Amino acid sequence: MQKYKQAAMSIAMVTLILTSGLYNGLSFENKTDSAVSNRPSQEDILDTFEKNDYESWSKLVASLGMVHNVVTKTDFQTYVDARQAARSGNYDKAIALSSSLEMELKSKLSELYV
């Protein structure tokens, strides 16, 4: 697979974890219409990545599940760095950062349900 595609896939996987709040069974406790309508927009969440704004990200995704409890400010910064590396064409760095972060987040999230 070409490096840019590999970087894109790796970053996309972490993006899913950070934006959905859903992973390995994490989901809304209450899937009522009001819970869904109060869900933050993906655009708002993605904007926090662009602004490198961990605090705003954490507040936005707090309603989505447990993911905000396990993602540290350092994890968030690693993700932003991976995105920036990919955008600047440093695909090896982007792949290394995002792959490592993905494994770490999966481990942290799986520990919640052991």
Secondary structure by P-SEA (a helix, b strand, c coil): ccaaaaaaaaaaaaaaaaccccccccccccccaaaaaacccaaaaaaaaaaccaaaaaaaacccccccccccaaaaaaaaaaaaaaaacaaaaaaaaaaaaaaaaaaaaaaacc
